[in-house]
Amino acid sequence: MKLRQLAHSRTGDKGNTSNISVIAYDAKDWERLCRHVTAERVKTHFAGIVKGDVVRYELPRIAALNFVMYQALGGGVTRTLALDAHGKSLSSALLDLDVPDEEQA
């Protein structure tokens, strides 16, 4: 299943850093997100885009994960040649991540 079936996302940027929050639709899925949406998987998912570290922060009270991705925007809004200078499409791309369907496992 795709992450978008379990969660929605928001994104922001500052300089060359992108910030993506993944928020579970249902709090009961938060632990599943913690198990399968790791900083390592996010870094691999964005191979070739994110040049720096990916740091994950857990927000259990709102059933969310926040990922800070360094060196992710081609130098930042004023320097990048990317069409999506603010990285807004990165949140949609992250929701395409495959998450195991634990009910079928």
All heavy atoms as an XYZ file, in Angstrom:
811
protein
N       0.843     -1.169      0.000
C       0.000      0.000      0.000
C       0.888      1.232      0.000
O       2.040      1.182      0.406
C      -0.963     -0.032      1.179
C      -0.433      0.495      2.475
S      -1.558      0.556      3.909
C      -3.008     -0.241      3.408
N       0.344      2.318     -0.459
C       1.077      3.581     -0.501
C       0.852      4.349      0.796
O      -0.220      4.274      1.413
C       0.626      4.438     -1.684
C       0.907      3.820     -3.036
C       2.393      3.727     -3.287
C       2.658      3.191     -4.687
N       4.078      3.005     -4.921
N       1.853      5.108      1.191
C       1.778      5.913      2.403
C       0.560      6.838      2.371
O      -0.075      7.070      3.394
C       3.074      6.719      2.557
C       3.185      7.656      3.744
C       2.962      6.916      5.065
C       4.536      8.355      3.735
N       0.185      7.320      1.192
C      -0.954      8.240      1.067
C      -2.270      7.622      1.536
O      -3.215      8.334      1.820
C      -1.070      8.788     -0.352
C      -1.563      7.834     -1.384
C      -1.647      8.456     -2.785
N      -0.316      8.660     -3.354
C       0.294      9.837     -3.493
N      -0.299     10.931     -3.134
N       1.500      9.917     -3.998
N      -2.322      6.296      1.648
C      -3.524      5.639      2.138
C      -3.638      5.732      3.670
O      -4.716      5.517      4.215
C      -3.551      4.188      1.694
C      -3.682      4.037      0.180
C      -3.554      2.599     -0.253
O      -2.494      2.148     -0.681
N      -4.652      1.871     -0.124
N      -2.521      6.026      4.328
C      -2.486      6.095      5.786
C      -2.310      7.508      6.328
O      -2.606      7.760      7.500
C      -1.329      5.249      6.323
C      -1.354      3.757      6.013
C      -0.053      3.114      6.452
C      -2.540      3.106      6.686
N      -1.797      8.413      5.478
C      -1.409      9.721      5.996
C      -1.481     10.804      4.917
O      -1.499     10.505      3.724
C       0.012      9.653      6.547
N      -1.485     12.029      5.394
C      -1.338     13.181      4.505
C      -0.068     13.902      4.916
O       0.586     13.523      5.899
C      -2.577     14.090      4.561
C      -2.851     14.688      5.899
N      -2.495     15.966      6.222
C      -3.458     14.174      7.002
C      -2.867     16.235      7.466
N      -3.457     15.162      7.956
N       0.318     14.932      4.177
C       1.581     15.586      4.488
C       1.512     17.086      4.257
O       0.624     17.593      3.557
C       2.707     14.976      3.651
O       2.471     15.227      2.281
N       2.465     17.760      4.851
C       2.664     19.195      4.689
C       4.160     19.410      4.510
O       4.959     18.607      4.995
C       2.199     19.962      5.935
C       0.762     19.779      6.301
C      -0.180     20.595      5.502
N       0.127     22.005      5.714
C      -0.413     22.988      5.013
N      -1.267     22.718      4.065
N      -0.096     24.242      5.238
N       4.514     20.468      3.848
C       5.932     20.722      3.641
C       6.259     22.198      3.802
O       5.390     23.056      3.662
C       6.381     20.218      2.251
O       7.796     20.321      2.144
C       5.746     21.003      1.136
N       7.507     22.451      4.097
C       8.007     23.811      4.211
C       9.472     23.830      3.826
O      10.081     22.780      3.586
N      10.038     25.013      3.755
C      11.448     25.101      3.384
C      12.085     26.305      4.055
O      11.410     27.260      4.437
C      11.594     25.230      1.867
C      11.028     26.529      1.338
O       9.808     26.613      1.129
O      11.813     27.481      1.151
N      13.377     26.239      4.200
C      14.192     27.354      4.677
C      15.564     27.166      4.070
O      16.255     26.188      4.376
C      14.253     27.363      6.210
C      14.907     28.586      6.781
C      14.038     29.794      6.553
C      14.553     30.990      7.316
N      13.778     32.188      7.015
N      15.917     28.040      3.168
C      17.214     27.899      2.511
C      17.253     26.625      1.691
O      16.388     26.377      0.857
N      18.234     25.796      1.958
C      18.429     24.548      1.222
C      17.884     23.349      1.999
O      18.237     22.210      1.748
C      19.928     24.366      0.933
C      20.205     23.349     -0.157
O      19.344     23.015     -0.963
N      21.420     22.833     -0.166
N      17.021     23.608      2.968
C      16.470     22.562      3.829
C      14.977     22.424      3.584
O      14.250     23.413      3.576
C      16.731     22.901      5.307
O      18.132     23.044      5.510
C      16.187     21.816      6.226
N      14.538     21.181      3.402
C      13.114     20.896      3.245
C      12.616     20.192      4.493
O      13.326     19.382      5.098
C      12.880     20.010      2.022
O      11.505     19.751      1.852
N      11.390     20.494      4.862
C      10.776     19.940      6.055
C       9.442     19.322      5.633
O       8.605     20.017      5.058
C      10.573     21.106      7.032
C       9.813     20.740      8.255
O       9.767     19.595      8.654
N       9.183     21.724      8.865
N       9.277     18.017      5.863
C       8.034     17.342      5.490
C       7.435     16.689      6.730
O       8.091     15.914      7.415
C       8.249     16.261      4.418
C       8.853     16.862      3.153
C       6.931     15.549      4.096
C       9.157     15.840      2.076
N       6.179     16.999      6.997
C       5.443     16.333      8.061
C       4.509     15.308      7.447
O       3.870     15.571      6.430
C       4.616     17.344      8.859
O       5.475     18.225      9.542
N       4.463     14.139      8.054
C       3.563     13.058      7.646
C       2.611     12.839      8.809
O       3.047     12.506      9.911
C       4.360     11.772      7.329
C       3.427     10.626      7.015
C       5.342     12.013      6.190
N       1.320     13.051      8.556
C       0.325     13.018      9.621
C      -0.674     11.895      9.349
O      -1.319     11.880      8.299
C      -0.419     14.364      9.718
C       0.577     15.515      9.875
C      -1.424     14.358     10.860
C       0.648     16.423      8.684
N      -0.775     10.957     10.285
C      -1.694      9.829     10.119
C      -3.135     10.314     10.088
O      -3.519     11.200     10.860
C      -1.510      8.826     11.258
N      -3.925      9.732      9.195
C      -5.360     10.030      9.186
C      -6.007      9.514     10.467
O      -6.912     10.121     11.008
C      -6.055      9.354      7.997
C      -5.675      9.905      6.646
C      -5.184      9.062      5.661
C      -5.817     11.258      6.343
C      -4.849      9.544      4.409
C      -5.485     11.752      5.101
C      -4.996     10.890      4.137
O      -4.669     11.367      2.900
N      -5.521      8.364     10.926
C      -6.069      7.724     12.123
C      -4.911      7.452     13.078
O      -3.909      6.831     12.691
C      -6.749      6.409     11.726
C      -7.535      5.777     12.858
O      -7.096      5.865     14.028
O      -8.576      5.177     12.573
N      -5.016      7.903     14.313
C      -3.935      7.753     15.290
C      -3.515      6.298     15.483
O      -2.368      6.028     15.832
C      -4.352      8.371     16.622
N      -4.412      5.349     15.212
C      -4.047      3.934     15.384
C      -2.961      3.499     14.388
O      -2.291      2.497     14.604
C      -5.265      3.027     15.267
C      -5.855      2.919     13.889
C      -7.022      1.917     13.845
C      -7.657      1.843     12.497
N      -6.793      1.510     11.403
N      -2.740      4.264     13.323
C      -1.718      3.926     12.331
C      -0.371      4.562     12.621
O       0.601      4.306     11.913
C      -2.181      4.350     10.926
C      -3.321      3.484     10.427
O      -3.276      2.257     10.645
O      -4.260      4.038      9.816
N      -0.285      5.371     13.668
C       0.959      6.088     13.946
C       2.138      5.141     14.194
O       3.220      5.345     13.665
C       0.773      7.043     15.124
C       1.993      7.880     15.344
C       2.419      8.922     14.578
C       2.968      7.734     16.368
N       3.587      9.441     15.071
C       3.946      8.724     16.177
C       3.105      6.851     17.445
C       5.042      8.866     17.003
C       4.201      7.001     18.272
C       5.149      7.991     18.053
N       1.930      4.088     14.962
C       3.035      3.154     15.231
C       3.503      2.469     13.950
O       4.686      2.199     13.784
C       2.630      2.143     16.299
C       2.536      2.783     17.676
C       2.265      1.774     18.774
O       2.487      0.567     18.562
O       1.823      2.201     19.844
N       2.585      2.186     13.057
C       2.962      1.605     11.762
C       3.833      2.593     10.985
O       4.838      2.212     10.385
C       1.728      1.256     10.942
C       2.099      0.615      9.607
C       0.976      0.535      8.637
N      -0.093     -0.348      9.053
C      -1.059     -0.737      8.230
N      -1.085     -0.339      6.982
N      -2.010     -1.532      8.652
N       3.460      3.856     11.017
C       4.289      4.869     10.359
C       5.684      4.890     10.971
O       6.680      4.950     10.248
C       3.643      6.251     10.477
C       2.309      6.472      9.788
C       1.840      7.907      9.992
C       2.368      6.119      8.322
N       5.762      4.825     12.294
C       7.067      4.832     12.963
C       7.929      3.649     12.536
O       9.140      3.777     12.355
C       6.893      4.824     14.475
S       6.283      6.375     15.145
N       7.305      2.492     12.369
C       8.050      1.294     11.975
C       8.564      1.363     10.535
O       9.656      0.884     10.243
C       7.178      0.044     12.113
C       7.023     -0.471     13.515
C       6.389     -1.862     13.550
N       5.044     -1.902     12.987
C       3.930     -1.564     13.638
N       4.014     -1.122     14.886
N       2.748     -1.664     13.067
N       7.779      1.923      9.650
C       8.087      1.800      8.228
C       8.541      3.080      7.528
O       9.099      3.005      6.437
C       6.873      1.235      7.489
C       6.491     -0.122      7.972
N       7.290     -1.234      7.791
C       5.409     -0.557      8.667
C       6.704     -2.290      8.330
N       5.571     -1.894      8.873
N       8.305      4.218      8.131
C       8.718      5.477      7.506
C       9.879      6.032      8.326
O       9.712      6.892      9.187
C       7.546      6.475      7.397
C       7.954      7.685      6.570
C       6.320      5.809      6.780
N      11.052      5.493      8.058
C      12.258      5.844      8.801
C      13.048      6.914      8.046
O      12.839      7.134      6.847
C      13.152      4.612      8.994
O      13.586      4.163      7.700
C      12.412      3.490      9.711
N      13.965      7.543      8.748
C      14.836      8.529      8.102
C      15.629      7.878      6.972
O      15.816      8.481      5.912
C      15.775      9.154      9.139
N      16.062      6.648      7.177
C      16.839      5.940      6.155
C      16.004      5.686      4.906
O      16.479      5.863      3.780
C      17.376      4.617      6.712
C      18.379      4.772      7.836
C      17.748      5.113      9.200
O      16.522      4.890      9.404
O      18.485      5.637     10.051
N      14.758      5.268      5.087
C      13.879      5.018      3.933
C      13.563      6.306      3.194
O      13.497      6.325      1.964
C      12.586      4.337      4.368
C      12.807      2.871      4.730
C      11.539      2.073      4.701
N      11.044      1.930      3.333
C       9.758      1.770      3.027
N       8.848      1.738      3.978
N       9.370      1.649      1.780
N      13.364      7.388      3.938
C      13.092      8.679      3.294
C      14.315      9.128      2.500
O      14.194      9.568      1.355
C      12.658      9.731      4.337
C      12.600     11.125      3.730
C      11.313      9.344      4.940
N      15.494      8.986      3.075
C      16.737      9.362      2.369
C      16.882      8.537      1.090
O      17.192      9.078      0.023
C      17.936      9.153      3.287
C      19.274      9.318      2.628
C      19.892     10.613      2.922
C      21.303     10.637      2.339
N      21.810     11.947      2.219
N      16.623      7.241      1.159
C      16.702      6.377     -0.024
C      15.644      6.767     -1.048
O      15.908      6.795     -2.250
C      16.532      4.898      0.397
O      17.591      4.556      1.293
C      16.566      3.978     -0.805
N      14.453      7.073     -0.584
C      13.352      7.459     -1.474
C      13.702      8.715     -2.274
O      13.299      8.843     -3.435
C      12.088      7.691     -0.641
C      10.839      7.831     -1.427
N      10.255      6.780     -2.104
C      10.043      8.912     -1.647
C       9.149      7.198     -2.704
N       8.998      8.484     -2.441
N      14.469      9.603     -1.665
C      14.854     10.846     -2.327
C      16.313     10.837     -2.789
O      16.929     11.897     -2.917
C      14.601     12.045     -1.404
C      13.148     12.356     -1.216
C      12.562     12.260      0.039
C      12.360     12.733     -2.282
C      11.221     12.556      0.224
C      11.009     13.021     -2.116
C      10.440     12.936     -0.865
N      16.844      9.646     -3.064
C      18.221      9.544     -3.567
C      18.361     10.407     -4.823
O      17.495     10.412     -5.689
C      18.550      8.093     -3.881
N      19.434     11.161     -4.886
C      19.650     12.043     -6.019
C      19.064     13.432     -5.811
O      19.391     14.361     -6.539
N      18.188     13.582     -4.838
C      17.593     14.892     -4.540
C      18.149     15.430     -3.224
O      18.632     16.557     -3.162
C      16.049     14.801     -4.466
C      15.483     14.406     -5.828
C      15.446     16.123     -3.986
C      13.997     14.121     -5.830
N      18.078     14.601     -2.184
C      18.569     15.008     -0.863
C      20.034     14.622     -0.760
O      20.380     13.437     -0.768
C      17.745     14.344      0.262
C      18.317     14.701      1.623
C      16.290     14.765      0.168
N      20.886     15.619     -0.667
C      22.340     15.392     -0.612
C      22.857     15.300      0.819
O      23.930     14.763      1.049
C      23.082     16.515     -1.330
C      22.604     16.799     -2.728
C      22.918     15.699     -3.682
C      22.525     16.133     -5.093
N      22.363     15.038     -5.986
N      22.102     15.810      1.770
C      22.545     15.825      3.163
C      21.803     14.811      4.009
O      21.204     13.865      3.503
N      21.837     15.031      5.301
C      21.189     14.136      6.255
C      19.680     14.307      6.245
O      19.154     15.355      5.871
C      21.699     14.415      7.678
C      23.152     14.045      7.873
O      23.643     13.156      7.147
O      23.804     14.658      8.742
N      19.007     13.257      6.699
C      17.567     13.298      6.955
C      17.382     12.973      8.432
O      17.875     11.950      8.913
C      16.797     12.277      6.084
C      15.327     12.236      6.475
C      16.952     12.605      4.602
N      16.703     13.838      9.145
C      16.457     13.655     10.575
C      14.951     13.529     10.785
O      14.178     14.320     10.248
C      17.010     14.839     11.395
C      16.734     14.638     12.883
C      18.495     15.026     11.140
N      14.554     12.503     11.559
C      13.137     12.286     11.844
C      12.826     12.691     13.283
O      13.549     12.326     14.212
C      12.772     10.811     11.652
C      11.282     10.542     11.886
C      10.937      9.095     11.666
N      11.073      8.354     12.907
C      10.647      7.111     13.074
N      10.089      6.458     12.067
N      10.798      6.497     14.227
N      11.723     13.399     13.431
C      11.210     13.765     14.745
C       9.829     13.139     14.897
O       9.027     13.176     13.966
C      11.120     15.286     14.898
C      12.471     15.958     14.814
C      12.952     16.429     13.593
C      13.280     16.086     15.938
C      14.208     17.021     13.502
C      14.528     16.676     15.858
C      14.987     17.145     14.635
O      16.228     17.728     14.548
N       9.566     12.564     16.051
C       8.278     11.918     16.311
C       7.389     12.839     17.141
O       7.848     13.426     18.124
C       8.491     10.601     17.048
C       9.287      9.598     16.228
C       9.531      8.284     16.961
O       9.114      8.144     18.130
O      10.158      7.400     16.347
N       6.125     12.943     16.723
C       5.144     13.764     17.427
C       3.935     12.899     17.751
O       2.904     12.964     17.075
C       4.749     14.961     16.547
C       5.942     15.865     16.216
C       6.239     15.807     14.739
C       5.685     17.244     16.694
N       4.033     12.039     18.771
C       2.971     11.079     19.049
C       1.626     11.706     19.418
O       0.587     11.128     19.110
C       3.526     10.251     20.206
C       4.604     11.081     20.816
C       5.151     11.929     19.706
N       1.625     12.860     20.031
C       0.351     13.463     20.448
C      -0.517     13.879     19.266
O      -1.731     14.015     19.417
C       0.593     14.659     21.358
C       1.081     14.237     22.712
C       1.180     15.409     23.631
N       1.502     14.935     24.963
C       1.286     15.624     26.047
N       0.752     16.826     25.973
N       1.617     15.127     27.213
N       0.115     14.097     18.128
C      -0.670     14.439     16.934
C      -0.513     13.378     15.840
O      -0.859     13.608     14.692
C      -0.325     15.845     16.396
C       1.154     15.959     16.022
C      -0.732     16.911     17.398
C       1.494     17.247     15.284
N       0.031     12.205     16.214
C       0.194     11.068     15.297
C       0.920     11.481     14.023
O       0.486     11.193     12.912
C      -1.150     10.426     14.979
N       2.063     12.157     14.214
C       2.804     12.675     13.067
C       4.295     12.400     13.184
O       4.823     12.182     14.277
C       2.572     14.176     12.932
N       4.931     12.407     12.035
C       6.386     12.354     11.930
C       6.812     13.596     11.170
O       6.123     14.020     10.232
C       6.845     11.106     11.175
C       6.462      9.766     11.782
C       6.808      8.631     10.826
C       7.174      9.567     13.111
N       7.938     14.157     11.547
C       8.466     15.319     10.843
C       9.874     14.986     10.361
O      10.703     14.524     11.149
C       8.494     16.539     11.763
C       8.886     17.783     11.027
O       8.295     18.112     10.007
N       9.882     18.486     11.532
N      10.119     15.189      9.086
C      11.424     14.907      8.490
C      12.070     16.210      8.059
O      11.471     16.993      7.320
C      11.284     13.975      7.290
C      10.788     12.619      7.665
C       9.431     12.342      7.677
C      11.668     11.628      8.051
C       8.965     11.098      8.058
C      11.208     10.385      8.440
C       9.856     10.113      8.440
N      13.292     16.433      8.524
C      14.077     17.584      8.100
C      15.155     17.035      7.185
O      15.945     16.168      7.578
C      14.681     18.335      9.304
C      15.533     19.501      8.834
C      13.576     18.813     10.237
N      15.141     17.518      5.936
C      16.058     17.020      4.910
C      17.007     18.149      4.513
O      16.574     19.159      3.955
C      15.268     16.514      3.701
C      14.253     15.456      4.091
S      13.351     14.725      2.710
C      12.677     16.147      1.887
N      18.288     17.956      4.826
C      19.297     18.973      4.567
C      19.861     18.823      3.155
O      19.945     17.716      2.631
C      20.411     18.876      5.610
C      19.905     19.175      7.008
C      19.494     18.153      7.854
C      19.801     20.488      7.454
C      19.013     18.422      9.125
C      19.317     20.768      8.725
C      18.926     19.736      9.553
O      18.445     20.009     10.802
N      20.243     19.938      2.583
C      20.780     19.978      1.216
C      19.815     19.291      0.251
O      20.192     18.422     -0.518
C      22.170     19.340      1.163
C      23.193     20.046      2.031
C      24.526     19.333      2.028
O      24.889     18.657      1.079
N      25.261     19.483      3.118
N      18.569     19.742      0.299
C      17.505     19.070     -0.455
C      16.903     19.917     -1.571
O      16.093     19.413     -2.337
C      16.396     18.650      0.503
N      17.273     21.180     -1.650
C      16.579     22.060     -2.596
C      17.516     22.700     -3.622
O      17.263     23.807     -4.097
C      15.803     23.135     -1.823
C      14.713     22.596     -0.891
C      14.112     23.719     -0.062
C      13.636     21.885     -1.699
N      18.576     22.011     -3.967
C      19.466     22.506     -5.011
C      20.101     23.847     -4.710
O      20.357     24.633     -5.606
N      20.342     24.122     -3.444
C      20.981     25.373     -3.054
C      20.029     26.383     -2.446
O      20.435     27.402     -1.929
N      18.748     26.137     -2.546
C      17.758     27.057     -1.995
C      16.987     27.770     -3.089
O      17.347     27.723     -4.268
N      15.920     28.430     -2.694
C      14.981     29.036     -3.633
C      15.663     29.997     -4.605
O      15.374     30.001     -5.796
C      13.855     29.756     -2.858
C      12.948     30.534     -3.795
C      13.048     28.744     -2.068
N      16.570     30.817     -4.122
C      17.180     31.826     -4.988
C      18.335     31.296     -5.831
O      18.819     32.000     -6.716
C      17.687     33.023     -4.168
O      18.652     32.568     -3.217
C      16.534     33.704     -3.449
N      18.747     30.050     -5.613
C      19.893     29.504     -6.341
C      19.552     28.330     -7.249
O      20.249     28.067     -8.200
C      20.956     29.047     -5.338
C      21.474     30.208     -4.508
C      22.621     29.781     -3.656
N      23.688     29.324     -4.531
C      24.792     28.773     -4.093
N      24.976     28.590     -2.827
N      25.714     28.386     -4.933
N      18.490     27.606     -6.931
C      18.195     26.378     -7.654
C      17.628     26.648     -9.052
O      16.991     27.672     -9.294
C      17.209     25.492     -6.865
O      17.071     24.263     -7.552
C      15.853     26.149     -6.724
N      17.852     25.716     -9.933
C      17.252     25.753    -11.260
C      16.048     24.824    -11.344
O      15.447     24.671    -12.398
C      18.289     25.356    -12.321
C      19.498     26.294    -12.429
C      20.490     25.750    -13.446
C      19.074     27.699    -12.779
N      15.691     24.220    -10.214
C      14.563     23.285    -10.172
C      13.254     24.020    -10.425
O      13.084     25.180    -10.041
C      14.507     22.587     -8.816
N      12.318     23.342    -11.068
C      10.998     23.927    -11.310
C      10.236     24.144    -10.001
O       9.460     25.078     -9.867
C      10.177     23.032    -12.236
C      10.694     22.938    -13.668
C       9.880     21.922    -14.451
C      10.664     24.292    -14.344
N      10.444     23.252     -9.038
C       9.778     23.356     -7.737
C      10.793     23.852     -6.711
O      11.302     23.086     -5.903
C       9.213     21.982     -7.347
C       8.510     21.997     -6.001
O       8.179     23.087     -5.492
O       8.294     20.906     -5.453
N      11.093     25.127     -6.756
C      12.158     25.696     -5.928
C      11.900     25.550     -4.436
O      12.830     25.424     -3.645
C      12.340     27.176     -6.273
N      10.633     25.542     -4.022
C      10.298     25.430     -2.608
C      10.173     23.979     -2.154
O      10.006     23.719     -0.972
C       8.975     26.155     -2.302
C       9.062     27.628     -2.489
N       9.571     28.467     -1.534
C       8.710     28.410     -3.537
C       9.532     29.711     -1.972
N       9.014     29.700     -3.187
N      10.206     23.030     -3.065
C      10.111     21.622     -2.708
C       8.730     21.173     -2.292
O       8.573     20.161     -1.612
N       7.689     21.905     -2.689
C       6.321     21.540     -2.290
C       5.920     20.169     -2.829
O       5.167     19.440     -2.189
C       5.317     22.591     -2.756
C       5.547     23.965     -2.152
C       5.401     23.960     -0.649
C       5.566     25.351     -0.081
N       5.578     25.380      1.363
N       6.425     19.799     -3.983
C       6.059     18.500     -4.552
C       6.723     17.341     -3.817
O       6.314     16.191     -3.984
C       6.406     18.445     -6.039
O       7.807     18.534     -6.223
N       7.721     17.610     -2.990
C       8.386     16.529     -2.256
C       7.421     15.825     -1.306
O       7.526     14.618     -1.085
C       9.601     17.057     -1.489
C      10.753     17.600     -2.338
C      11.859     18.121     -1.436
C      11.273     16.547     -3.293
N       6.472     16.560     -0.741
C       5.526     15.914      0.166
C       4.653     14.917     -0.587
O       4.388     13.820     -0.105
C       4.663     16.940      0.904
O       3.865     17.673      0.008
N       4.236     15.275     -1.783
C       3.449     14.353     -2.596
C       4.286     13.148     -3.005
O       3.809     12.009     -2.989
C       2.913     15.072     -3.838
O       2.126     14.202     -4.605
N       5.540     13.386     -3.329
C       6.431     12.285     -3.710
C       6.645     11.323     -2.541
O       6.689     10.109     -2.725
C       7.764     12.831     -4.209
N       6.757     11.862     -1.333
C       6.943     10.995     -0.169
C       5.718     10.116      0.063
O       5.841      8.953      0.455
C       7.255     11.811      1.081
C       7.525     11.003      2.348
C       8.654      9.993      2.137
C       7.842     11.918      3.511
N       4.532     10.642     -0.209
C       3.317      9.846     -0.015
C       3.219      8.674     -0.987
O       2.372      7.801     -0.817
C       2.080     10.743     -0.124
C       1.920     11.769      0.994
C       0.707     12.653      0.731
C       1.818     11.099      2.357
N       4.102      8.624     -1.967
C       4.155      7.499     -2.904
C       5.012      6.350     -2.357
O       5.138      5.303     -2.991
C       4.687      7.977     -4.256
C       4.313      7.057     -5.384
O       3.158      6.563     -5.394
O       5.160      6.804     -6.262
N       5.582      6.525     -1.171
C       6.395      5.485     -0.538
C       5.538      4.251     -0.239
O       4.402      4.370      0.224
C       6.975      6.039      0.775
C       7.932      5.136      1.544
C       9.292      5.084      0.845
C       8.114      5.662      2.966
N       6.084      3.083     -0.512
C       5.382      1.831     -0.218
C       5.496      1.502      1.273
O       6.574      1.576      1.854
C       5.961      0.685     -1.032
C       5.587      0.768     -2.496
O       4.412      1.062     -2.790
O       6.468      0.553     -3.354
N       4.367      1.162      1.859
C       4.291      0.751      3.266
C       3.636     -0.629      3.282
O       2.598     -0.824      2.657
C       3.447      1.750      4.095
C       3.287      1.276      5.524
C       4.068      3.137      4.047
N       4.256     -1.604      3.977
C       3.648     -2.940      4.010
C       2.219     -2.913      4.551
O       1.916     -2.186      5.491
C       4.564     -3.716      4.960
C       5.856     -2.989      4.962
C       5.497     -1.537      4.736
N       1.373     -3.679      3.915
C      -0.008     -3.839      4.372
C       0.022     -4.889      5.469
O       0.015     -6.091      5.184
C      -0.923     -4.240      3.217
C      -2.387     -4.251      3.610
O      -2.683     -4.132      4.819
O      -3.225     -4.384      2.708
N       0.073     -4.454      6.705
C       0.263     -5.370      7.824
C      -0.925     -6.290      8.036
O      -0.798     -7.345      8.640
C       0.581     -4.588      9.093
C       1.913     -3.888      8.999
C       2.272     -3.117     10.247
O       1.414     -2.925     11.123
O       3.428     -2.708     10.346
N      -2.090     -5.921      7.554
C      -3.259     -6.770      7.709
C      -3.157     -8.019      6.839
O      -3.772     -9.041      7.131
C      -4.521     -5.983      7.391
C      -4.781     -4.893      8.401
C      -5.953     -4.003      8.024
O      -6.639     -4.291      7.030
O      -6.168     -3.024      8.736
N      -2.396     -7.942      5.756
C      -2.233     -9.089      4.875
C      -0.977     -9.879      5.206
O      -0.776    -10.949      4.669
C      -2.186     -8.639      3.399
C      -3.488     -8.070      2.928
C      -3.420     -7.654      1.471
O      -2.440     -7.895      0.776
N      -4.500     -7.071      1.001
N      -0.108     -9.314      6.057
C       1.161     -9.981      6.371
C       0.968    -11.143      7.330
O      -0.010    -11.322      7.963
C       2.123     -8.968      6.977
